[in-house]
């Protein structure tokens, strides 16, 4: 933080003018579990780590929320027509060609109307998007059925990079961009056309974007390997096996109780080297509590927390298949015949990665290796090796792996403690009866295809895109027993990989010592008694300029805006030119939390409401913000009548300078503020 201290001195007389729009602080429209296409009764089975993102928002909205889209396939030449719409976050009017023989008039019209929440499009059958000299190429998404005409932004390379990295698409260069890259030119490119991501072999070992990458593969990844390049757990013997099956039991436990509220039993299959999973559920009993779950099949129990509490005791015969981005829901009769089959597209969300619990990759996460311990497993003592993995809800999973291998040298997953993440009860999960799978077992993951070849039909279901489902910050979250306790958490990334070696990072500790919030984010806060103000300083690892926001909260709840619908308040550092930043202050309205309500009018209102920090009396002590050598530093002062006992703060950094979902976010508390060193700022 030395550089920011110097910059802070220089900034005492600096005034800032706003040059661009706030590029973030956005959580998109929430979609209920039923609206997201998950049939009634299946939600209890979806206890994947970090599943809250797409259970709460719906897969389609989670994809938009993180700036990615569906996977690509072989490019199609058939064009149904176009969908034109206004995208205020990407510069205005957009044109998409709907390609492939699967489009109908009804499906194309429905897709175009919901192409972007708050900005319905206009479908035109038989039309094509008009290219121009400013066109860079086509971004192919949604299994090769949607082709978005992309402009140079500002270069060919930037357009291609945006498509591949943030839309998980295939980019086909056209015109000048095709000539510049040496790739074939054409209005569609065709299968194997050049450009970023086109014609190349699909990649493996890819992580889902944002918080979901902390546990999940990218749906477009062909699978995971034991020796993924750069993975901290490469070749670790404690990684989950890539191909295995076992029986699985889950028990739900409500807050501050040891009584089992809900339990289920079934069998799970994994072929993670193919990005495949199957889960069969054959027994469930008890009361399931979950915010936003589908309507109860049986008795609905009164629950004072505001969550649905459903009596799920019933005979069940259900199967969930997950291959890449496709999730299939199958119901069976007593004689094991399929009676119903539906499926949805999860966009960027693939299956769990086998090393998810061992590293801190992904956004808003952390890991803590805990070493060996004896536990009771199925009523008998068992030696296990344990890790804790923190999620973006500031709760943690505990993974217990067999410390001693079996006769084949395999360390099996035994016990997983799963937090409710605010929308359900905590769960304790056990696996038993493990065995490895072979190539011949692949058919067990493809039973929907077998069913359709025999004449059956699996119906596609999709999210509504509306603002329904669990209204975060409006409905009280279901409390968890697995909240992170600051005194008990220390990041320890250790995998027993024979390849990877932990990076030795020097601790930042200038001027009284900075404290680490999460990996790559440090804070240093102090009290200046002479000016009766708090100085907040943050240092963040940052490779390219993106926005940073610091929010002030009245309570310990990690919410973007206060419960009840009031505005929050934020200090925002906006990227300017030549690595400079403008530091602004203003209200954050609840309307900016969802994509559906983050309309151009709301964005304009926010832009008008924020002011340069130097123009706000409480922040007149000065501010500084700079990006240098991969480190972003910001410091500012806020006046208080008396020294506060504690401050509840939030930080958020963007994925890009464009308006979108934040790439990293966290909440922290500062208390027992030390006195600031003298002469921090020269008047």
N, C-alpha and C positions, 0 to 999 in steps of 0.2 A: 503493500500500500504506500510505499514511499513516493511513487510517481504521482499518485492521486493527491497526496499531501501537498506536493509542490504545485500541482495544477489547481488545487483548492485555494492556495494563496493567491495565484494569478487571477482567480475567478471572482474575487470579492467585488470588483467593479464592473464585471461583465454583464451585459443584458442580452437576453436571447429573444429572437423572433421565430415564430413557428413557420417552418418551410414545407412540412409535409404532414400527411394524415397519420394518426396513430395506427401503427401496423399490427395491432393485436389485442390482447386481453379478451379472448373470445372462447366461449364454449358453445357448441352448436346446439341446435334444437334437440330436445330429448324425445325419444320414441319409446313407448312402453314395450314390455316384453311381448305382449300379444301383437301390438302393432308392428313389431320388428319381424314378425313372421314365425315366432317360436310357438308351436302348438301348446295348448293348455296341458299342464302336467309335465312337460319336458324341462322346464326351467330348473327344477331341483337337480337335474343331472349335470347341468353346465356349471361345474364348480372349478373351472380352469383358473389358475392364477391370473389375476389382472383381467378377468372376464367382465368386470363391472363396466368398463369403457363401452363395450358393444352391447351388453345386456341392458344398460341404462339408456343408451342413445339409439340403439338399433344399429345393425351392421352398416347400412348405407350411410347413416349420419355419422357413425364413427369414422368411416372412410373419408367423408368430406371434412370432418372435424380435424383430421390429421393431414389433410392435403394430399391424399392418395386416392386411387380408384381401383377398379377391378382389373384382373389379369388379362394379358393379351393371348391370342391364339393365332392360327393361320389367317392372314389377311384375306378378306372377302372382296370380290369384285362387284357383287350385286349391291346397288344403292337404293334403299327405299325412298330416301329424301333427306331433308335437312331439319335441324332444330336450331333456331336462332333465339338468343336470350341475352339479357344484360347481366354482366358479372362485374359488380362495382369493385371487387377485390383484385381483378385482373385487367383493369383498364377499360371496361365498357363492353361493347357488343361482341358476342362470340357466335361462331357458326360451327355446328357439329353435323357431320354426315352419318346417318344411320345405315350401316351396311350389313349385308347378309340376308339370307333367304328366310330367316326366322321372324323378321319384323312383320307385323300386321298393322293395319290402319289404327286399330284400337290400342295395341301395345306401344306403337310409336307415339301416338297422341298422348297417352298416359305418361310415358317416359318424359316427353318434352315438357309437359305441364309440371312435372316434379323434378326437372333437371337441376334446379337449384332452389332451396327453400327461400321463399320471399321474392323470387324472381322467376315466375313461370315463363316458359318459352313458347314459341310459335312454330308448329310443325308444318312443313310444306312438302307434300308427296311429289316425287319426281324431280325435285330441285337439287342442285349441287352448290357447294360453297364456292364463292368467287375468289380465286387466288390473285395475288398482285406481287409487285416487286418487293414489298415488305414482308411477304410470307416466307417463313423459314421451313415449314413442313407440316406433317400430320402427326398428332399424338394419338396412337391407337390404344384404347382402353376397353374395359368391360368385355373381356373375352373376344376382342377384335370386332366388336359390333358398333362401337362409337369412335369416330375419327374427328378430333378437334383440330381445326385449322389454326396453327400457331404462328404468331408474328415473331420477327426477330426482336429479342427482348434483353439487351439491344443487339445481340449477336446470334449467329446460328448456333454456336456452342452453348450459349445460355438457354436458348429455347430447348435444345436437345436435353441438356442437363436437367432442366425443370421437369420435362416429361418423364424422364427415366427415374429421377430421384424422388419426385414428389407426387407423381401420378402413377408410378410403377408401370409405365406404359412402354410401348415400342415407338421410337421416333423415326419417321421417314423423311429425310431431307428432300426438298424440291427446289427448283429454280437455281438461284445463285448459291444457295447453301449446298445443293447437290454437287454443283461444280467445284465449290470450295473444298468439299470433303472427298471428292472423287467418287461419290456414290451415285447410283443410277437416278435419273430424274424421271418424274412422272406425276400425274395428278393423284395417284393412289399409292405408288411405290410398288405394291405387289409383294407377294411372299418373298422374303429374302432380300428385299430392297435395302440399300445402305442406310446409314445414319446411326445415331446412338441407340444401341439396344437391338437394332434390326439385323437379322441374318446371323447373329452370334448365338453360340450355344447358351441355353438358359443356365443361369447360375444357381449354385447351391449355397447353403449355409447363410442365407439372407435373413435378417431380423425384421420383424414387423416394426412400423414406425412408432416414434413417441413412447409413451409408457408401456404400450403392449409389447414392444421389443424386449422389455425386461423378462418376458416369459415365453413369447411366441415367435415362431418363424413367420417370415413374410409368406403370404399365400402363394405368391408367384415363385417361390423357391421350390426347386424339384426335390428338396429334402435336406437332411442334415447328415454330417459325417462325424466320425470319431476324431478326425484330425483337421477340422476346419481351420483355415489359415487365420492367424491372429486371435483365435478364441482362447481366452485364459485357461479353459478346461481341456484344451486339445490333448487327446490321448489319456486323459485322466481315467483311472480305473473306477472312479466314483460317479462318473457320468451315467445317466440312465442307459440301459441297453437300447440300441436302436430298434430292435424287433423283439417284442415280448408280449405276453398275455398273462393275466392273473384274475382271480376273483377280487372284487373290491367292495368294501363296506364303508358307509359314511354314517356318522352320528352328529346331529345338530345340537348345539348347546347355547342356550340363551344367556344374556349378560348376567353376571354375578350369580350363576347357578351351575351346579354340577349335574343337574337332571337332564337326561336326554329328551329332547323335544321331538325329534324327527330322526328316522333312520331309513337307510335304503341299502339294497344289496344287488350286485350284478357282476358282470365280467367286462373287462376292458382289454382291447387289443391295440397295439401300437406298431406301425411301420414308419418310424420317424425319418428313415432314410428316403421315404417316398412322400413324406408329409401327409400320412394317413393315420386315422384313428377310428376305432369303433367302440361304442359302449352299449351293452345290453343291460336293461334294468328289469328285474323280475320280482322285486319285493320293495314295498315302502310302507311305512307306518308312522303315525304321529302327526303333529301339527307343524307345518312349515310356515315360517314368517318371512316375508320378503316384500319390500317396497316395490310396487310396479309389476308384481307377478300377474299372470293371467287369472281370470276368474276361477273361483274354486269349483272343482268337479263335484265335491260333496259339501259337507257342512262348512260354513264360514264362521270362524270363531271371532268374537269381539276382542279387539286388541287396543288398549288405551294408547299405544304408541302411534297409532294412525296407519300402521302397516297392515296389509292383508295377512290374516292368519288362517290358513286352510287346513282342515283335517284331510290329510292325504292317504289315510289308511284304505288300501284297496289292492286287489290283485292287478298287477300290471305286466304287460309284455311289450316293452318299447325298446327301440334301437335308434341310436344316433350315430350317423356316419359323418366323418369330417375328412375331406380330401381337398387339399389346397384351399381354395376359397369357398368350396361347396359344402354345405351342411345339410344332411338329409335326415328327416324324422319319419320313422316307420312305426306303425302300430300293428300288433298281431292278434289273432284270435286264439282261443284256447287250444286249437289244433295246429297252431304255429303258422297259419296262413296270413299273409299280409292283407290287412283290411284298409289301411290308409297310408299314403306316402306323400309327403310334401318336402320341399327343399327351398333353401334361400342361399344367397350369395353373401359371404362375409367380407367381400372387398379385400382389404390387405391382410386380414387376420388368418394366419395359418395355424398349424398345430403347435403344441408346446415344443420347445427345443430341449433336448435331453440334458443340457447343462444349465438350465435356467436359474437354478437355485445357488449356483456357485460363483457367479460374477456380478459385476455392477453395470453391465451394459444395458442400454435402454435409458429412457428419460425418467426422471423423478423416482429413482430407486437407489438402494444401497444394499450391501450384503455383509453378513457377519458370520465368519467361520467360528464354530463353537467347540470343535474337538470331539473327543470320544466320551461316551456315557453309557451306562447300563440303564435300560428301560424294560418295562414289562410289555411284551409283544405276544398277543394271543395267549395271555396268562402265564408266560414263561419269561425268565430273564433273557435279554438279548443285548449284545454289545453293538452300539450304533455310532456312526459318525454324523454330526449334525451341523446344519447351516440354517441361519435365519435370513430371510429376504424381505426387505421393506418395499412397500408399494407406494403409489402416489397418494393414497388416502392416509398415510402415516400409520399404517398397520403392518403386521409382518406375518409371514409364513414360516413354519419350522419344518424342515425336511430331514428325516432320519433315514440314512442309508445303512445297510448291513456293513458293519466294520469287517467282518470275516467273510471271505468269498465262499461260494458253494463249490462243489466238486468240479464244476466247469470254469471256475475262476471268476464268476460273476458276483458283483456286489449289487444286491437287489434293493429297490425302493421298498421300504417297509411301512413308514408312518408319515403322514403329512397333516400338519395342523393348519387349517385354512381360515383366515379372518373373514368376517361378513362384509367388510369394506363399506359399512354404513347402510347397505340395502338388504341385509339378511343376517341370520344368526351365524356364529362361528361353527366350523365343522372339524371333526377329527376323522381322518380317513386311513384305512388300513388296506394293504394289498397282501394277498397270500395265495399259495398254489401257483407260483410263477413258473413259466417255461418260455424258452426261446421259440421264435417263429422262423419258418423256412419260406423259401420262394413259393412253395405249393400252397401256402396259407393266404396268398394275396386275394383269392376269391372271397374270403370272409369280409373284405372291405368293399366289395362291389355288388352286394346283393340287390341294390336298387337297379343296377343295370341289368342284372339277370331277371328281375321282376318285370322290367319294361320290355325286354326281349320276348318274354312269355305273354305279352299282351297287356300288362298292367300300365298304370300311368302315375308318375310322380309329379305333382302339381307345384309349379313355382309360386312362392308367396314372397311378398316384399314389404319393406317398411313404408309407413304412411308419409314420413317426412314432416308430420305435424308436431306441434309442441304438446305432447302428452307424455305419459310415463312419470317416473319419479322426479318431481320438481325439486332438484337439489337446492337446499337453502330455504325451501318453503315448507317441506314436510320434514319433521324431525327424523334424523338418521337413526337407524337401529344401532344401539351402542355395541361395542365389541370388547371382549376380554383381552384382545391382542393389540391394543394400542401401544405404539412405541413410547417407552419411557426414556426420556433423554438421558437420565443417569445410568441407564442400563445399555445404551447403544454406543457402539464403537465400530466403525467400518473396518472389517478384516477380510480382504479378498485373498483366499487361499484355495487351490484346487487340486494339489498334488499332481499337477501336470508335469511330465518329464520334459516338456518342450518350453512351456511358457514360464517366464520369470517375472515376478511382480515389479512394476516400475517404482523406483525409489523416488518419491516426490518430496522435496524439501518443504517442511512446514513453514507457512508464512507467519511471521511473528514480529513485525516492526511496531514500534510505538505502542507498547503495552500488550502486544500479542493479538493476532487475529484468530478468530474461531471458525472452524469449518462447519458450515451448515449441511452441505452434501458434497460429494466429490466435485471439486472444481469451483466451489462457491464458498467464499469466506466473508465474514462480517467482522467489523470492529466498531463498536458503539461506545460513546463516552459522554460524560456530563460536563458542560462548560459552565461553571458557577458564575463566572464574570458576566456572561451574556444570558444566563438562565436559559440555556438551550441544550438540546441533545444533538450531538454530531453522529450521523449514520454514515458509515463507509462500507462499501461492498467491493470485492475483487472477484472477477469471474473469468474462467477460461472461455475465450471467444475467438474463433478463427476468422469470422467475417462479421461486419457490422449488422447487428439486429437490435430490435428495441429491447429495453429493460424497463420493467415497472416495479416499483416498491409500494406495496399497499399497507395501509394502517387499519388494523382491526381493533374493535372494542373488547372482543372476547377471545378465548383460546380456540374457538371453532375456526377451522381452516376453510373459510368461505370467501368467495370473491366479493360478494356484497352482503350486507347484514341480513339476517333472517327477518322476514316481515316486509321486504320490498323497498327498504331505504337505500339511498346511494352509498357506495363506498367512496374512499378517497385514495388517490394514487399520485405518486411522483413518477413521471415517465421521462426516460432519456430516449430521444428520437434520433436516429442516424441522420447526419447532415452530409456535408461534403468533406473530403480529405480527412477521413477518420474522426471528424468532429461530431459532437452530439448536442442537441438542444434539450435542456432540462425543464420540464413543464409540470404543472400541478393542476388538478381538477377533480371533479366528481366522476365516479364510475357508476353508471346507472345499471340496474338489473337488465335493461333492454340490450346491453352489450354482451350478456352472458350467452345468448343463443343466436345461432346463425339466422334463424327465421325472423327474429325481431331486430337483428343488427342491420336494419335497413339503411340506405344512403342517408335518409333524413336523420336517423338516430346517430349515425357516424358524424354527420355534419354538426349535429347538436353538441356532440362530445368535443369535436374539434373547436367549436366556438367557445365552449365552456372552459377549456383548459387555458392556463396563462403561464407565461414565463415565471419560473420560480422566484426570480428577483422582484417580480411585481406583487408577490404575496407577502403580506406583512410578517406572518409567522415564519417565513423562510428567508427573511432579509439578510441572514447571516452569511449568505453566499453558497455557491455550489460549484462543482467541477465534475467533468466526465470525459474520459478519453480511452481510446483503444490503441494499445501499443504492444508489439511483440506477442500477440495472441492472448493478451490479458486486457480485460475491460475493467476500469476502475471508476467508481462514482463516489462522491462525498457531498453531503449537504447538512445544513443545520436547521433545526426546528425549535422555536421558542416555546417554553412552558412556564407557567407561573411558579411551579415548584418542581423539584426533581421527581419524575415519575418512578413509582416502585417497579414497574415492568412495562414493556412495550411488546405488543403482539403484531408482528410484521409478516408480510408475504413478499416473495420475489417471483418474478416471471420473466423469462426471456423468449423471444419470438423464434420461429423457424426461419423467417425471412423478414425483410423490411416491409413486404406487402401485408395487408390486413389478413390475419389468419390465426389459427390456434397456436397457443404458446408451445414451444418445444420443451421447456423445462419450467417447473413451478414447485415452490416449496414454502412452508410456513415455519417461522422460528420465533422464539421468545428471547428477549434480552432483559436482564434484571441485574440488580446490584451494580449499577453503572459506575465505573471508575471515573475519576476526574481526568479531563482531557489534558494532554501536555500543553504547556504555555505556547503562545505565539503560533497557534494553528492557522490564523488568517490575519493578514495585515490590512488594516483599513486604509 
